[in-house]
Amino acid sequence: MPKILKISTEEINQALQNVTRQYVVGNLQKPQRLHHIPNSLIEIGITRYEAEAKVEAPHRHTQAFEFQYMTSGLTAYLDMTTGEEHIFRKGDFYAIEPGVVYAQKSAPGTQILFIKVPPGNDKVPVETTPEVEAWFHEPITD
């Protein structure tokens, strides 16, 4: 029989202590703290950068579209192919197409709800260039 499923705020907050990312939906291959809702069609998760600024190493996805909604904070993405910087703040929605090579940095207090379609671990690391390393150390200017 079909059900309505819930993961409580308390469960999410507890699972996100001392980690930056937890999935709430997906057919996950790696263990995580949070009990998630199994689904083979989509992955949905929450990324939270609480007390300090964080960076995500450069990478690309071979097949996944990433759809993201900023629930709080400020984040910046550097398209490493074009050199273009994209800045997103609370309330913004954005999509990253498969194959885009990017780096990301986020201000403290940033939280992002993300959706990956199709699901799966298709992340391909990309070398951090000296230019990207310098960009990581620049403040996010809105």
N, C-alpha and C positions, 0 to 999 in steps of 0.2 A: 504494500500500500504506500503511495506517495506520502512524503512527510515535509514538514517545515523544519529546517535545521538551524541551529543557533550556535555561535561561538561567542561567549560573553566578553564584554569589555575587560572584566577582571582577568579572564584567561589570556586574552591578547596582551594586556599590559604585563602580566607576569612572564609570559613567554618572550617578550621583547626586552626584558631586563638583561643588560650586558651583551646583547646581540642586536644587530641592526635590521635583520630581515627575517620574516616568518611568512609562510604561505598559509592561506586560509582555505584554498581550494586547489586540487590538482591530484595527479597520479604520481606522487613524489617518490623518487628513488633514493634520496638522501634523508637520514633521520633529522628531525627537528624537535623542538620542545612542544610546540603547539599541536594539539589534536586538530587535524584538518578534515575538510569534507572531501572525500574521494571523488574524482572526476577525471576522465581520460580525455576530455575535449578542450579543457581550458585550465590555465593556472592563474590564480589571483593571490596577491600577497600585499603585505604592508612593509614598507621600509621606513625606519625611524632613526633619525640622528639627533640624539637628545642634548647632551651637555657640551659637545665640542663639534667643530667642523670636521667633516669627513670627505674623503675622496674615494672614488671607485676607479680602479685601474682600467686603462684603455682596453676595449674589447669590441667585438661585433657579434651579432647573432646570425646564423646561417639561414634560419627559416622563420623565426618568431617575429611577429609584429608585437611591439610593446606599446600598450596604451596606458597612460599615467595621469592621475588626478592628484593635484597638490592639495592636501588637506590642511597643511600649515607650513610656514617657513619660506625658504628661498633656496633654489638650486640652479646650477649652471651646467650646461653641456657644451663640450667643444667637439664639433664635427672635425675630425682629424684629416679628412680628405679635402674639405673646402677651407678649413681654418675659421669657419664661422662659429661664433659663440651664441648660444640660446639661453636666455634667462627666464625662469619660471617662478611664480610666486603663488601663495595661497589662492585657490580658486581656479587656477589655470589647468587646462586639460591639454595634453599633447600626445603625439604618436611618433614612434621611431620605427622606421621600416627596416626589414631584414637587410643586412649588408652594410648599414651605416657604421663606420668605425668611429667610436666616440670615447671621451673621458668625461667624468662627472665629478663635481664638487658641490657640497651642500653646507649651508649654514647650520649652526646649532638650532634645535627646535623644528627641524624640517621633518615632515611626515608625508609619505607618498603612498597612495593606493595604486597598485599596478596590476595589469592584466597582460598575460602572454598567450598568444595564439599563433600557431599551434603550440601545445605544451612540449616540454622536453628540454633537456640540458644541451643546448646548441651554442653555448657561449664559447667564443674563440678568443683567447687572450692576444693582445697586440702589444708590441714593445712600447714602453714609455720613452718618448724622445726627450731630449733636453728642453725643447720648447714646451712640451706638455708638463714636464716637471716644474718649470718656471710658472706656467699658468696655474698649476695647483696652488702655488704660494701667493698668488695675487688675490686680493679680496674680491668677493662678488659685488660688483657695482650695479645697482638696480637702475 
